[in-house]
Amino acid sequence: MELQPGREAVVRVAVATLWKSPEAVRPVDRPALAARTDIPGWISGMDSDQQVGDCVLSQLLLGERVLVTDVRADGWAHVIAVEQPAAKLDPRGYPGWLPADQLAPAPAADGVTPMVVDAVASALHAAPDGPVVLPGVILGTRLAAAGPAREGWRPVHAPGHADPLWLPEAHLAALPADPPTAAEVLAVAQRLRHVVYIWGGVSAYGIDCSGLVHLAWRRFGVRLPRDADDQADATTPLALGDERPGDLYFFARPGRKIHHIGIVTAEPRDGGDRRMLHACYRQRRVLEEQLPADRVATLVGAHRV
């Protein structure tokens, strides 16, 4: 079945990148455009300037739903990422372009309760301990179980594959019925320390500040918006001083919209010392640190999910 505008599809690669336009992609982006993406290879091939190019809008995970709005003859599809709220861009979700062969028609809803990848990175295999079919499946990816575990491996359904694929049972977790605690979300985000900063990134291979927050909550089935200013609108403001680990710090310059977000990692100390975990544009990685003076100067609020 071919993709059709007006109908939903799902991502069939481990991580798909959402682009500003087909014409915006660069030669260095080739590993991210393939029918079997190589996101680690793509990131390792970029220099520090290319890592923050604004041609990348976001990323989508295996099985993530999109609404197809256009399919071009040259193999590109315009989609709305309906699982990544972006109210200021489109009330339906985050819009952008990706290669059409990274999508598969959406399967009929079958009532299967999804599970979620809890390993930072994993791979899907043809059989228990068999050859890798789909590498680079990351934390937060939802997969439908295809049967009981066998010898420590679990079969799952994967878009674009007729037969079940397998991954270690220890790499999967059930989605919780109740909202996660802030401590649980922070613990997931802490596992992404030292991940490279990539503008628009939402993966364990490269991530940006709002992507880190989106992915940490996504691991528990909580759908937060994709961008920091929308995340501020979707969360509850606190009086500065009332924040606790797992809450969020937001940053903006005078008269400008919010441009940065971090996750609170400690209660504020006397004197106003504050700490956060964030994907840092300047240091090009995820790190935990005390807020330096220039961050304190642009801190505009603390919020709670």
C-alpha positions in Angstrom: 0.0 0.0 0.0 1.4 3.4 -1.0 1.4 6.5 1.2 -1.5 8.8 0.6 -2.0 12.4 1.6 -4.6 12.7 4.3 -3.8 9.4 5.8 -1.6 8.3 8.7 1.7 6.5 8.4 4.3 5.2 10.8 8.1 5.5 10.9 9.8 2.3 9.8 13.4 3.2 10.6 14.9 3.3 14.1 15.2 7.2 14.0 13.9 9.4 11.2 15.0 13.0 10.9 12.4 15.7 10.2 13.8 18.3 7.8 12.9 21.9 7.1 12.8 21.1 3.3 14.2 18.5 0.9 16.4 21.2 -0.5 17.9 22.0 2.9 19.7 18.7 3.3 23.5 18.6 3.0 25.9 16.0 1.6 26.9 15.1 5.2 23.3 14.1 5.9 23.3 11.1 3.6 23.4 8.5 6.5 20.2 10.0 8.0 18.4 9.8 4.6 18.8 6.1 3.9 16.1 3.5 4.0 18.1 2.1 6.9 19.4 5.1 8.8 22.8 5.3 10.5 22.3 8.1 13.0 25.6 7.4 14.9 27.4 7.6 11.6 25.6 10.7 10.5 26.5 12.5 13.8 30.1 11.4 13.8 30.5 12.7 10.3 29.5 16.3 11.2 31.7 19.1 12.5 30.5 21.3 15.4 28.9 23.8 13.1 27.0 21.2 11.1 25.7 19.8 14.4 23.7 22.9 15.0 22.5 23.6 11.4 18.9 24.7 11.4 17.9 22.4 8.5 16.9 19.7 11.1 13.6 20.3 12.8 13.1 17.2 15.0 13.4 13.4 14.9 10.8 10.6 15.0 11.2 7.2 16.5 10.4 3.8 15.1 6.6 3.3 15.1 5.8 7.0 15.6 2.6 8.1 13.9 2.5 10.9 11.3 -0.2 12.4 9.2 0.9 12.5 5.5 0.0 15.8 3.8 2.0 15.6 0.6 4.1 13.0 -1.3 6.5 14.3 -4.0 7.6 12.4 -7.1 11.2 12.7 -6.0 10.6 10.5 -2.9 9.9 13.1 -0.2 6.9 13.3 2.0 5.6 16.2 4.0 4.1 15.1 7.3 2.7 16.3 10.6 4.3 14.5 13.5 1.1 14.1 15.5 2.9 12.7 18.6 5.0 15.9 19.0 2.7 18.8 19.8 3.7 22.1 18.3 0.8 24.4 18.8 2.5 27.5 17.4 3.4 25.7 14.2 0.4 23.5 13.6 -2.4 22.4 16.0 -2.1 18.9 14.7 1.6 18.4 15.5 5.1 19.2 14.3 5.3 19.7 10.5 8.3 18.8 8.3 9.8 16.7 5.5 11.3 13.2 5.5 12.1 10.5 2.9 8.9 8.6 2.0 10.7 5.3 2.2 11.3 5.8 5.9 7.5 5.5 6.4 5.0 2.6 6.2 1.2 2.8 6.0 -0.2 2.8 9.5 -1.5 -0.6 10.7 -5.0 -1.0 11.8 -5.5 -0.6 15.6 -5.5 -4.0 17.1 -5.8 -3.2 20.8 -2.3 -4.5 21.6 -0.8 -2.7 24.6 2.6 -1.2 23.6 5.8 -1.7 25.5 8.6 0.8 25.6 12.3 0.5 25.0 14.1 1.2 28.3 17.6 0.6 27.1 19.5 3.7 25.9 20.0 1.9 22.6 19.1 -1.5 21.4 18.6 -3.4 18.2 15.9 -5.7 16.6 17.0 -9.2 15.6 15.7 -11.7 13.1 15.6 -14.4 15.9 16.7 -14.6 19.5 20.4 -13.8 19.5 20.1 -13.9 15.7 21.4 -11.4 13.1 20.5 -7.7 13.5 17.8 -6.5 11.3 17.3 -3.0 12.6 20.0 -1.4 14.7 19.9 1.9 16.6 16.5 1.5 18.3 16.5 3.9 21.1 15.0 4.7 24.5 11.4 5.7 24.4 10.5 3.7 21.3 7.1 2.0 21.7 6.8 -1.5 20.3 3.8 -3.9 20.4 4.6 -7.3 21.9 4.1 -10.2 19.4 4.1 -13.1 21.9 5.7 -14.3 25.1 9.4 -14.0 25.9 11.7 -16.9 25.0 15.1 -17.5 26.6 15.4 -13.8 27.6 14.2 -12.4 24.3 10.9 -10.8 23.4 9.2 -10.8 19.9 7.7 -7.5 18.8 5.9 -6.1 15.8 7.9 -3.5 13.8 6.6 -1.4 10.9 7.6 -2.6 7.5 8.4 -6.1 8.7 5.9 -8.9 8.2 7.5 -11.3 10.7 8.1 -10.4 14.4 11.6 -9.2 15.3 13.3 -9.8 18.6 15.2 -7.8 21.3 16.4 -8.6 24.8 13.5 -8.7 27.2 15.6 -6.7 29.6 15.5 -3.8 27.1 11.7 -3.5 27.3 9.4 -2.2 30.0 5.6 -1.8 30.3 4.2 1.6 30.0 3.0 2.6 33.5 -0.7 3.1 34.2 0.0 6.0 36.5 2.0 9.2 35.8 5.7 8.9 36.6 7.3 10.7 39.5 9.7 13.5 38.8 12.5 11.4 40.3 11.8 8.6 37.7 11.9 11.1 34.8 15.0 12.7 36.1 16.7 9.3 36.4 15.9 8.5 32.7 17.3 11.9 31.6 20.5 11.3 33.7 21.2 8.2 31.6 21.6 10.6 28.6 24.5 12.5 30.1 27.3 13.1 27.6 25.1 12.6 24.6 26.2 14.9 21.8 24.2 18.1 21.2 22.4 18.1 17.9 20.0 20.8 16.9 16.6 19.1 16.5 17.9 15.9 17.9 15.5 13.5 19.9 17.7 10.4 20.2 20.2 8.8 22.5 22.8 9.6 19.8 22.3 13.3 19.6 19.7 15.6 21.3 18.8 19.2 21.9 17.6 20.9 25.1 13.8 20.5 24.5 14.4 17.1 22.9 15.9 15.8 26.2 12.8 16.9 28.1 10.4 15.5 25.5 12.2 12.1 25.4 12.6 11.7 29.1 8.8 12.1 29.6 8.0 10.1 26.5 9.7 7.1 28.0 6.7 7.0 30.4 4.1 7.6 27.8 3.6 11.3 28.6 3.3 13.5 25.5 5.0 16.8 26.0 5.4 19.4 23.2 8.6 19.3 21.1 9.9 22.9 21.5 10.8 24.7 24.7 8.3 27.6 24.4 5.5 25.2 23.9 6.7 23.1 26.8 6.5 26.2 29.0 2.9 26.7 27.9 2.0 23.0 28.7 3.4 23.0 32.2 2.6 24.7 35.5 4.6 27.7 36.7 6.2 27.7 40.2 7.5 30.4 42.3 11.3 30.4 42.0 12.6 28.7 45.1 9.8 26.1 45.1 11.3 24.0 42.4 12.4 20.4 43.1 14.4 17.8 41.2 12.6 16.8 38.1 11.0 20.2 37.6 12.0 22.4 34.6 13.9 25.7 34.3 13.1 28.0 31.3 15.4 30.7 29.9 14.7 33.7 27.7 16.4 37.0 26.8 14.5 40.3 27.5 11.7 40.7 25.1 12.4 37.4 23.4 10.6 34.0 23.5 12.0 31.1 25.5 15.1 29.6 23.9 16.4 27.1 26.4 15.2 24.5 29.0 16.8 22.3 31.6 15.7 19.8 34.2 16.2 20.7 37.9 18.6 18.3 39.6 18.7 19.8 43.1 16.7 22.0 45.4 18.0 25.6 45.3 20.5 26.5 48.0 20.7 29.6 50.1 22.0 32.3 48.0 20.1 31.1 44.9 22.6 28.4 43.7 20.7 26.2 41.3 21.7 23.0 39.3 20.2 21.5 36.2 20.7 18.8 33.6 20.5 20.1 30.1 21.6 19.6 26.5 24.1 22.5 26.2 24.5 24.2 22.9 27.8 25.8 23.9 29.5 22.7 25.2 27.8 20.5 22.6 26.7 17.8 25.0 24.3 16.8 27.8 25.7 17.8 31.2 24.7 18.5 34.8 26.0 21.7 36.3 25.4 24.7 38.6 23.7 27.5 36.6 26.5 29.9 35.5 25.9 33.6 35.8 24.8 34.1 32.2 22.2 31.4 32.7 20.9 32.9 35.9 20.6 36.3 34.1 18.2 34.7 31.6 16.2 32.4 34.0 12.6 33.3 33.6 10.8 30.6 35.5 10.5 27.1 37.0 7.7 24.9 36.0 6.3 21.4 36.9 4.9 18.8 34.5 
